[in-house]
Amino acid sequence: MAGNKRAIEIGDLVKVTMLGSLLCDKSGIVAEVVPYPMTYDGHSAGVKMHPDEYSCMVLIKDPHDRREDGLSKVMVRAKWLEIVSKVPKNP
């Protein structure tokens, strides 16, 4: 896991890279980006954090999901996500 060179944004196609997870190697679309308000050692939000210190709500297609659309909403730390394709920017 090398981390992402660019921040993950809503709409990006990502792949889960967390070894040992049932989600490992599954791909999905980022639906929400959730920044952490504090670091793990309790410092305030103004402290510079590592670029991958946030989580993303990812929509992953799950063939075992009984919902009609078959999409699972999964919260994943950004450090365990690899960007497959960036969402295109509007001019």
Summary of the structure (lengths in Angstrom):
residues: 91
radius of gyration: 14.1
end to end distance: 32.2
largest distance: 43.0
contacts: 198
relative contact order: 0.32
helix: 3%
strand: 36%
